Amino acid sequence: MNTDKIYAEAIANEYSVKKASKVVALKKLDKKVKLLPNVITYVVGVVSTLVLGVGMCCSMGVLGNGGTEFFVGGIVLGVLGIIGMGINYPVYKKFMTSRKERYANDIIRLATEISEAK
């Protein structure tokens, strides 16, 4: 087995001009459908977690002067963070479903063209 030849072909293949194929278009369309819901889900999840963490720090007296107002405010922030994390997945599923419905016709058309061509 000539590994130098395989390596050279892989490098040459990387730099060769590629024509746009239907498979590449299908992958791009699939990525377009999934990217925005994933980004929004990660952002909401991180922000909700940080809000919960700040609420915990306020209620335990790490942030603030340890008074009653910080304790109550920390509990409120913690509950808001928990609610944000709790609704994150259902919102993601609903958003992903609406994106899939919007692009379903194009994806199915491309997929059937690819499967029928072979």
FENTAKA-V341901 format. One line per field, one symbol per residue. ss: DSSP state (H for helix, E for strand, C for the rest). psi: psi as a letter, one per 30 degrees, with the letter a starting at -180 (. if undefined). burial: # if it has 9 or more other ideal C-beta (glycine too) atoms within 8 Angstrom, else .. A space follows every 50 residues. Layout:
ss = ???
psi = ???
burial = ???
This chain:
ss = CCHHHHHHHHHHHHHCCCCCCHHHHHHHHHHHHHHHHHHHHHHHHHHHHH HHHHHHHHHHCCCCCCCHHHHHHHHHHHHHHHHHHHHHHHHHHHHHHHHH HHHHHHHHHHHHHHHHHC
psi = kjfeeeeeeeeeeeflkklkleeeeeeeeeeeefeeeeeeeeeeeeeeee eeeeeeeeffgekaggleeeeeeeeeeeeeeeeeeefeeeeeeeeeeeee eegeeeeeeeeeeeeff.
burial = .....#...............#.###..##..##..#..##..##.#### #########.#..#.....##.#############..#..##..##..## ..#...#..##.##....
